[in-house]
Amino acid sequence: MVIPAALVFIPVGVLFLVSGLIINFIQLVFFIIVRPFSRNLYRRINKTVAELLWLQLIWLIDWWACIKINLYADAETLELIGKEHALLLCNHRSDIDWLIGWVMAQRAGCLGSSLAIMKKEAKYLPIIGWSMWFSDYIFLERNWAKDENTLKAGFKRLEDFPMTFWLALFVEGTRFTQEKLLAAQDYASIRSLPSPQNVLIPRTKGFVSAVSHIRSFVPAIYDCTLTVQNNQPTPTLLRMFSGQSSVVNLQMRRHKMSELPETDDGIAQWCQDIFITKDAQLEKYFTKDVFSDLDVHQINRPIKPLIVVIIWVCLLIYGGFELFQWLSVVASWKIICLFVFFLLIATITMQLLIQSSESHRSTPVKKPLQEQLISA
């Protein structure tokens, strides 16, 4: 049943705001009193704390919108998922690709230690962006002179990471849209590159830097190709809040880091070749309805996200009741003003989260074309 998203904003927004602020405060406390003395102990604690927030978004996918994920992978990849550090190389077609990645990380047992390289604006998002900052996400300014050192420092911090982690990298640099595809095709024609049809041209500098700095302690790259099933609506946060389901196809291929070229140019070309293969795979799927030659596996929804949300709801109801009793001694107009203000903040918080995920709000197309894409 489809429900107007606006009707879900307030209750989910209140839940997310209250629990998120509590989680952010707990993260801040441990960041101050634990991290200066033991970074690894802080990371272990933060993994559990962050999951108490992030599992709410997993619940939205699994239990509210009931989005189905078809995973295509071989037996070796399935066996090693969640048991080794990995760099995830992903195409970026929808507004919730990052959430699909979180779902897979949760199934693999490393949701709280899943990381990503993101634009710096994300860390200023209320609740979710702050929790990412506390969790050692790497934030870039899209200025290579500054980002090169930021990446080196971020990769250096991962050397002694005490748990299995996934580091996600969207090398296209922005979400796929038809406008950006046209710009990428123009750029490809200027540089005599293969013209893409279903992906954007990868920006390889960040990928080369990642491989060069982490290949000594990260044994694998998970090459992830994602798309929505044919004739299914593209999932967005708005559709998720409305309870609209969809089916997502995800292929994960494991590549040994040791098999990648040693030179920067060779690594960049390897990345470009991967995206040429992705493009051909997606074209075959859209024209012939054949997505992958690997076995498909159904990703069942776990009970843990549902339990976490139920516990948060119970705590919120109890806390709200106690707060109402305490405020009952205050003039009624003050209670009403406080209540309205709180609902307004919760609604704005959810609106910011949704807007940040929308494709049309991602990096705009700029001129000249040479400035849109970073070549190898």
SULURCOR-V345925 format. One record per residue. N is the residue number from 0. RES is the residue in one letter. OMEGA is omega in degrees with one decimal (999 if undefined). Layout:
# SULURCOR-V345925
n->N res->RES omega->OMEGA
n->N res->RES omega->OMEGA
This chain:
# SULURCOR-V345925
n->0 res->M omega->-179.8
n->1 res->V omega->-178.9
n->2 res->I omega->176.3
n->3 res->P omega->-174.9
n->4 res->A omega->-178.1
n->5 res->A omega->-179.0
n->6 res->L omega->-178.8
n->7 res->V omega->-176.9
n->8 res->F omega->-171.3
n->9 res->I omega->-179.6
n->10 res->P omega->178.9
n->11 res->V omega->178.8
n->12 res->G omega->177.6
n->13 res->V omega->179.0
n->14 res->L omega->-177.5
n->15 res->F omega->-178.7
n->16 res->L omega->-177.3
n->17 res->V omega->-178.9
n->18 res->S omega->-179.7
n->19 res->G omega->178.3
n->20 res->L omega->176.4
n->21 res->I omega->179.8
n->22 res->I omega->179.0
n->23 res->N omega->179.0
n->24 res->F omega->178.4
n->25 res->I omega->177.6
n->26 res->Q omega->179.7
n->27 res->L omega->-179.6
n->28 res->V omega->-179.8
n->29 res->F omega->177.8
n->30 res->F omega->-177.6
n->31 res->I omega->-170.9
n->32 res->I omega->-177.1
n->33 res->V omega->-172.4
n->34 res->R omega->179.6
n->35 res->P omega->-176.9
n->36 res->F omega->179.6
n->37 res->S omega->-179.4
n->38 res->R omega->-178.8
n->39 res->N omega->175.4
n->40 res->L omega->176.9
n->41 res->Y omega->-179.4
n->42 res->R omega->178.7
n->43 res->R omega->178.0
n->44 res->I omega->-177.1
n->45 res->N omega->178.4
n->46 res->K omega->-179.6
n->47 res->T omega->-178.0
n->48 res->V omega->-178.2
n->49 res->A omega->-179.5
n->50 res->E omega->178.6
n->51 res->L omega->174.8
n->52 res->L omega->-173.8
n->53 res->W omega->178.9
n->54 res->L omega->176.6
n->55 res->Q omega->177.6
n->56 res->L omega->173.8
n->57 res->I omega->177.1
n->58 res->W omega->179.0
n->59 res->L omega->-179.9
n->60 res->I omega->-171.1
n->61 res->D omega->-168.5
n->62 res->W omega->-179.8
n->63 res->W omega->179.7
n->64 res->A omega->179.6
n->65 res->C omega->177.0
n->66 res->I omega->-176.2
n->67 res->K omega->178.9
n->68 res->I omega->172.3
n->69 res->N omega->-179.1
n->70 res->L omega->176.1
n->71 res->Y omega->-177.9
n->72 res->A omega->176.6
n->73 res->D omega->-174.2
n->74 res->A omega->-178.9
n->75 res->E omega->179.1
n->76 res->T omega->178.8
n->77 res->L omega->-178.1
n->78 res->E omega->-173.6
n->79 res->L omega->-180.0
n->80 res->I omega->179.2
n->81 res->G omega->-177.9
n->82 res->K omega->-177.9
n->83 res->E omega->170.5
n->84 res->H omega->-179.7
n->85 res->A omega->170.2
n->86 res->L omega->-178.6
n->87 res->L omega->-179.9
n->88 res->L omega->-168.0
n->89 res->C omega->164.2
n->90 res->N omega->-169.3
n->91 res->H omega->-172.5
n->92 res->R omega->-174.1
n->93 res->S omega->-178.2
n->94 res->D omega->-174.6
n->95 res->I omega->177.0
n->96 res->D omega->-178.9
n->97 res->W omega->177.9
n->98 res->L omega->175.0
n->99 res->I omega->175.6
n->100 res->G omega->176.9
n->101 res->W omega->178.2
n->102 res->V omega->-180.0
n->103 res->M omega->178.1
n->104 res->A omega->178.3
n->105 res->Q omega->178.3
n->106 res->R omega->-178.0
n->107 res->A omega->178.0
n->108 res->G omega->-178.6
n->109 res->C omega->178.6
n->110 res->L omega->-178.0
n->111 res->G omega->176.9
n->112 res->S omega->173.2
n->113 res->S omega->-175.2
n->114 res->L omega->177.7
n->115 res->A omega->172.2
n->116 res->I omega->-169.9
n->117 res->M omega->173.9
n->118 res->K omega->-170.4
n->119 res->K omega->-178.4
n->120 res->E omega->-176.5
n->121 res->A omega->-175.8
n->122 res->K omega->178.8
n->123 res->Y omega->177.2
n->124 res->L omega->178.6
n->125 res->P omega->173.6
n->126 res->I omega->-170.8
n->127 res->I omega->178.9
n->128 res->G omega->178.0
n->129 res->W omega->-180.0
n->130 res->S omega->176.5
n->131 res->M omega->179.0
n->132 res->W omega->177.9
n->133 res->F omega->-174.9
n->134 res->S omega->174.0
n->135 res->D omega->170.7
n->136 res->Y omega->-179.1
n->137 res->I omega->-175.2
n->138 res->F omega->-175.3
n->139 res->L omega->178.7
n->140 res->E omega->-175.6
n->141 res->R omega->172.8
n->142 res->N omega->-169.4
n->143 res->W omega->179.6
n->144 res->A omega->178.0
n->145 res->K omega->-173.1
n->146 res->D omega->-179.4
n->147 res->E omega->179.0
n->148 res->N omega->177.3
n->149 res->T omega->178.8
n->150 res->L omega->180.0
n->151 res->K omega->179.6
n->152 res->A omega->179.2
n->153 res->G omega->178.6
n->154 res->F omega->178.7
n->155 res->K omega->-179.4
n->156 res->R omega->-176.7
n->157 res->L omega->-173.9
n->158 res->E omega->-177.7
n->159 res->D omega->-178.6
n->160 res->F omega->-168.8
n->161 res->P omega->-178.2
n->162 res->M omega->173.6
n->163 res->T omega->178.1
n->164 res->F omega->169.3
n->165 res->W omega->176.5
n->166 res->L omega->-176.2
n->167 res->A omega->-179.6
n->168 res->L omega->175.1
n->169 res->F omega->-171.1
n->170 res->V omega->174.0
n->171 res->E omega->174.4
n->172 res->G omega->-179.0
n->173 res->T omega->-179.2
n->174 res->R omega->-177.2
n->175 res->F omega->169.5
n->176 res->T omega->-179.7
n->177 res->Q omega->178.6
n->178 res->E omega->-179.1
n->179 res->K omega->175.7
n->180 res->L omega->178.3
n->181 res->L omega->177.4
n->182 res->A omega->179.5
n->183 res->A omega->179.7
n->184 res->Q omega->176.1
n->185 res->D omega->179.5
n->186 res->Y omega->179.8
n->187 res->A omega->-179.8
n->188 res->S omega->178.6
n->189 res->I omega->-176.3
n->190 res->R omega->-179.5
n->191 res->S omega->177.4
n->192 res->L omega->174.3
n->193 res->P omega->-177.2
n->194 res->S omega->-178.6
n->195 res->P omega->178.0
n->196 res->Q omega->-172.7
n->197 res->N omega->176.7
n->198 res->V omega->172.3
n->199 res->L omega->-179.7
n->200 res->I omega->-176.3
n->201 res->P omega->171.9
n->202 res->R omega->-164.1
n->203 res->T omega->-175.5
n->204 res->K omega->179.6
n->205 res->G omega->179.6
n->206 res->F omega->178.3
n->207 res->V omega->179.0
n->208 res->S omega->-179.6
n->209 res->A omega->-177.7
n->210 res->V omega->-177.3
n->211 res->S omega->-173.3
n->212 res->H omega->-174.6
n->213 res->I omega->-174.9
n->214 res->R omega->-179.7
n->215 res->S omega->-179.0
n->216 res->F omega->174.2
n->217 res->V omega->-170.3
n->218 res->P omega->-170.6
n->219 res->A omega->168.3
n->220 res->I omega->173.6
n->221 res->Y omega->179.1
n->222 res->D omega->-174.0
n->223 res->C omega->175.5
n->224 res->T omega->-171.6
n->225 res->L omega->172.8
n->226 res->T omega->175.7
n->227 res->V omega->-179.8
n->228 res->Q omega->179.7
n->229 res->N omega->178.1
n->230 res->N omega->175.6
n->231 res->Q omega->177.6
n->232 res->P omega->177.6
n->233 res->T omega->-177.8
n->234 res->P omega->173.7
n->235 res->T omega->176.9
n->236 res->L omega->178.2
n->237 res->L omega->178.4
n->238 res->R omega->177.3
n->239 res->M omega->178.7
n->240 res->F omega->177.8
n->241 res->S omega->179.7
n->242 res->G omega->-179.3
n->243 res->Q omega->-178.1
n->244 res->S omega->173.6
n->245 res->S omega->-178.5
n->246 res->V omega->-177.9
n->247 res->V omega->173.9
n->248 res->N omega->-179.4
n->249 res->L omega->174.5
n->250 res->Q omega->177.1
n->251 res->M omega->175.6
n->252 res->R omega->-179.4
n->253 res->R omega->175.1
n->254 res->H omega->177.0
n->255 res->K omega->179.9
n->256 res->M omega->-178.1
n->257 res->S omega->-178.4
n->258 res->E omega->179.2
n->259 res->L omega->178.6
n->260 res->P omega->-178.6
n->261 res->E omega->-176.4
n->262 res->T omega->178.5
n->263 res->D omega->179.4
n->264 res->D omega->179.3
n->265 res->G omega->178.2
n->266 res->I omega->179.1
n->267 res->A omega->179.4
n->268 res->Q omega->177.1
n->269 res->W omega->178.7
n->270 res->C omega->179.1
n->271 res->Q omega->179.0
n->272 res->D omega->177.8
n->273 res->I omega->-177.9
n->274 res->F omega->171.6
n->275 res->I omega->177.3
n->276 res->T omega->177.4
n->277 res->K omega->-178.3
n->278 res->D omega->179.6
n->279 res->A omega->179.5
n->280 res->Q omega->179.8
n->281 res->L omega->178.1
n->282 res->E omega->177.8
n->283 res->K omega->-180.0
n->284 res->Y omega->-176.8
n->285 res->F omega->-177.7
n->286 res->T omega->-175.8
n->287 res->K omega->178.8
n->288 res->D omega->175.5
n->289 res->V omega->-172.6
n->290 res->F omega->-173.3
n->291 res->S omega->175.5
n->292 res->D omega->179.8
n->293 res->L omega->178.8
n->294 res->D omega->179.0
n->295 res->V omega->-179.5
n->296 res->H omega->178.3
n->297 res->Q omega->179.2
n->298 res->I omega->-177.8
n->299 res->N omega->180.0
n->300 res->R omega->-179.9
n->301 res->P omega->-178.2
n->302 res->I omega->-173.4
n->303 res->K omega->178.5
n->304 res->P omega->179.1
n->305 res->L omega->179.7
n->306 res->I omega->-179.9
n->307 res->V omega->-179.9
n->308 res->V omega->178.9
n->309 res->I omega->179.0
n->310 res->I omega->178.2
n->311 res->W omega->179.2
n->312 res->V omega->179.1
n->313 res->C omega->178.4
n->314 res->L omega->179.8
n->315 res->L omega->179.0
n->316 res->I omega->179.4
n->317 res->Y omega->179.8
n->318 res->G omega->178.4
n->319 res->G omega->178.0
n->320 res->F omega->178.9
n->321 res->E omega->178.8
n->322 res->L omega->179.7
n->323 res->F omega->177.9
n->324 res->Q omega->-180.0
n->325 res->W omega->-178.9
n->326 res->L omega->-178.2
n->327 res->S omega->178.4
n->328 res->V omega->-179.3
n->329 res->V omega->179.0
n->330 res->A omega->-172.3
n->331 res->S omega->-177.9
n->332 res->W omega->176.8
n->333 res->K omega->176.8
n->334 res->I omega->-178.5
n->335 res->I omega->180.0
n->336 res->C omega->178.9
n->337 res->L omega->-179.3
n->338 res->F omega->-179.6
n->339 res->V omega->179.5
n->340 res->F omega->-178.8
n->341 res->F omega->178.2
n->342 res->L omega->179.4
n->343 res->L omega->179.0
n->344 res->I omega->179.9
n->345 res->A omega->-179.8
n->346 res->T omega->179.1
n->347 res->I omega->179.5
n->348 res->T omega->179.6
n->349 res->M omega->179.6
n->350 res->Q omega->177.6
n->351 res->L omega->178.9
n->352 res->L omega->-178.8
n->353 res->I omega->-178.8
n->354 res->Q omega->-179.3
n->355 res->S omega->-177.2
n->356 res->S omega->-173.9
n->357 res->E omega->-175.3
n->358 res->S omega->-175.3
n->359 res->H omega->177.6
n->360 res->R omega->177.7
n->361 res->S omega->-172.4
n->362 res->T omega->179.8
n->363 res->P omega->177.2
n->364 res->V omega->-178.8
n->365 res->K omega->173.8
n->366 res->K omega->-2.7
n->367 res->P omega->-177.3
n->368 res->L omega->-179.7
n->369 res->Q omega->-178.9
n->370 res->E omega->-176.4
n->371 res->Q omega->-172.2
n->372 res->L omega->176.2
n->373 res->I omega->-175.6
n->374 res->S omega->-179.1
n->375 res->A omega->999
